[in-house]
Amino acid sequence: MSVPGESGREFTYPDVGAGRGSVSPAGYRSLEMTRELGTGDQIFDTASRRLFGWHMHRAAGIRVAHGTPGPTPGLDVRLEWGIGPIRATAWCRVVDVIDEPGRRGFSYGTLTGHPESGEETFLVERGTDGNVTTRITAFSRPARWYTRIAGPLGHLLQRRVTQRYLDGITDDLPRLM
């Protein structure tokens, strides 16, 4: 059991921090998607700002309240999505921030009430050749009755949202290449 954060919620899984590893914990499904963004410092800096400013979430149709600070360890983040008045809410807590030369990103884990249980990591990386990529990895399993019933459809939805995250990072980047 974890210590509740500012939202009063706790992690929904025991493997907090496992997103830093290359292998997902047993009993979870894995997801990894990567996209090439271009070359150079400007691409890396722009993509990093979009990541840390929640732009990619918002571009994917996930509502993050304006004024939400950039990811820092321990930050609880309320995510919302839906159509019209039908909205779903999911809380996550930032568990790790990566801020290294050529590598920026963060991981967050699901908190009580989230439809899934697990962790997601968002990275922007610049190789020694200057090529910039973004990579999203996740491990998860259903946490609510409706996500269990959804079965494979839930995994397809997660893949679609992840694709939209990648689109949110890359929109308008070709002008910078």
Order of alpha helices (4+ residues) and beta strands (2+ residues): beta-alpha-alpha-beta-beta-beta-beta-beta-beta-alpha-alpha
